[in-house]
Amino acid sequence: MGNYQEYISLNPGIRFGKPCIKGTRIAVQDILNWLASGMTNDEILDDFPELTLEHIRAALAFAADSERRTRLIPA
């Protein structure tokens, strides 16, 4: 998903500026933690009906893009 920007916003007044799903206070980090803990997409969507599968994919794309921008500095 290359257009994650349409689903994610950064607002200093919401969750201390963490990237969040637009129109919610759900942070990208929340979604990633739920997935990492073993929750399925369906479980997340059941628990948080304001989210869609596109939101979950946008969170993953955002994380992947952030990882791509990370540079390692040799010791």
C-alpha positions in Angstrom: 0.0 0.0 0.0 1.7 3.2 -1.2 -1.0 5.6 -0.2 -1.0 5.1 3.6 -0.9 8.9 4.1 -4.6 9.1 3.3 -5.3 6.9 6.4 -2.6 8.2 8.9 -2.1 11.6 10.4 0.3 13.2 12.9 -1.2 15.8 15.2 0.7 17.1 18.2 -2.6 17.4 20.1 -3.5 13.7 19.6 -1.5 11.0 21.4 1.5 13.3 21.8 1.9 13.5 18.0 2.2 9.7 17.4 1.0 8.6 14.0 -2.7 7.7 14.3 -5.5 6.5 12.1 -7.3 9.6 10.9 -10.5 10.3 12.8 -9.4 8.1 15.8 -7.0 8.1 18.7 -5.7 4.7 17.6 -2.0 4.9 17.0 -0.1 2.9 14.4 2.0 1.5 17.3 -1.2 0.2 18.9 -2.1 -1.8 15.7 1.4 -3.1 15.4 1.5 -4.2 19.0 -1.8 -6.0 18.6 -0.6 -7.8 15.5 2.7 -8.7 17.2 0.9 -10.1 20.2 -0.9 -12.5 17.9 -4.2 -10.8 17.3 -5.6 -11.5 13.9 -7.0 -8.8 11.6 -10.5 -10.0 12.3 -10.0 -9.9 16.1 -8.7 -6.3 15.8 -11.7 -5.3 13.6 -14.1 -6.9 16.0 -12.6 -5.1 19.0 -12.3 -1.8 17.2 -15.2 -1.4 14.7 -14.0 2.1 13.7 -11.1 0.4 12.0 -11.1 -1.2 8.6 -8.7 -3.7 6.9 -7.3 -0.7 5.0 -6.4 1.0 8.3 -4.4 -2.1 9.4 -2.7 -2.3 6.0 -1.9 1.4 6.2 -0.3 0.9 9.7 1.9 -1.9 8.3 2.8 0.2 5.2 3.7 3.1 7.5 6.0 0.8 9.6 7.6 -0.7 6.5 8.3 2.8 5.1 9.7 3.9 8.4 12.0 0.9 8.5 13.1 1.6 4.9 14.2 5.1 6.0 16.2 3.8 8.9 19.9 3.9 8.3 22.4 1.8 10.2 25.5 3.6 11.4 28.6 1.3 11.6 30.2 1.0 15.0 
